[in-house]
Amino acid sequence: MQEEYAAGKLSAEQIQPRLMSWLGHARQGSAAVWREELFDTFRFQKGEDR
């Protein structure tokens, strides 16, 4: 998703539901630490203006 976001192919509004869906799935297990570690590794940044 990061590459698509940086390229302008996905908006923050399109990404948020995907992340929320995944978080809902992850909450079903005992994955709190894993979720934190995962999100610490990802930063969504826009690419250069086109």
C-alpha positions in Angstrom: 0.0 0.0 0.0 2.8 2.4 0.7 4.0 2.3 -2.9 0.5 2.9 -4.2 0.0 5.7 -1.7 3.3 7.4 -2.6 2.5 7.1 -6.3 -0.9 8.7 -5.8 -2.8 5.5 -6.7 -4.4 5.3 -3.2 -5.7 8.0 -1.0 -5.6 8.1 2.8 -9.4 7.6 2.7 -8.9 4.3 0.8 -6.2 3.1 3.1 -7.9 3.7 6.4 -10.7 1.1 5.9 -8.2 -1.5 4.9 -6.1 -0.8 8.0 -9.2 -0.8 10.3 -10.3 -4.1 8.8 -7.0 -5.7 9.4 -6.8 -4.3 13.0 -10.3 -5.8 13.6 -9.0 -9.2 12.4 -5.8 -8.9 14.5 -7.7 -8.1 17.6 -9.4 -11.5 17.5 -6.1 -13.0 18.6 -3.5 -11.9 21.2 -1.5 -9.9 18.8 -1.3 -6.5 20.5 2.6 -6.4 20.7 2.8 -7.7 17.1 0.4 -5.0 15.9 2.5 -2.3 17.6 5.7 -3.6 16.2 4.2 -3.8 12.7 2.9 -0.3 12.7 6.2 1.0 14.0 7.8 -0.2 10.8 5.5 1.5 8.4 5.1 5.2 7.6 2.9 6.3 4.8 4.4 9.2 2.9 3.2 10.9 -0.2 5.5 10.9 -3.2 6.6 14.0 -5.0 4.0 16.2 -6.5 3.2 15.1 -10.0 
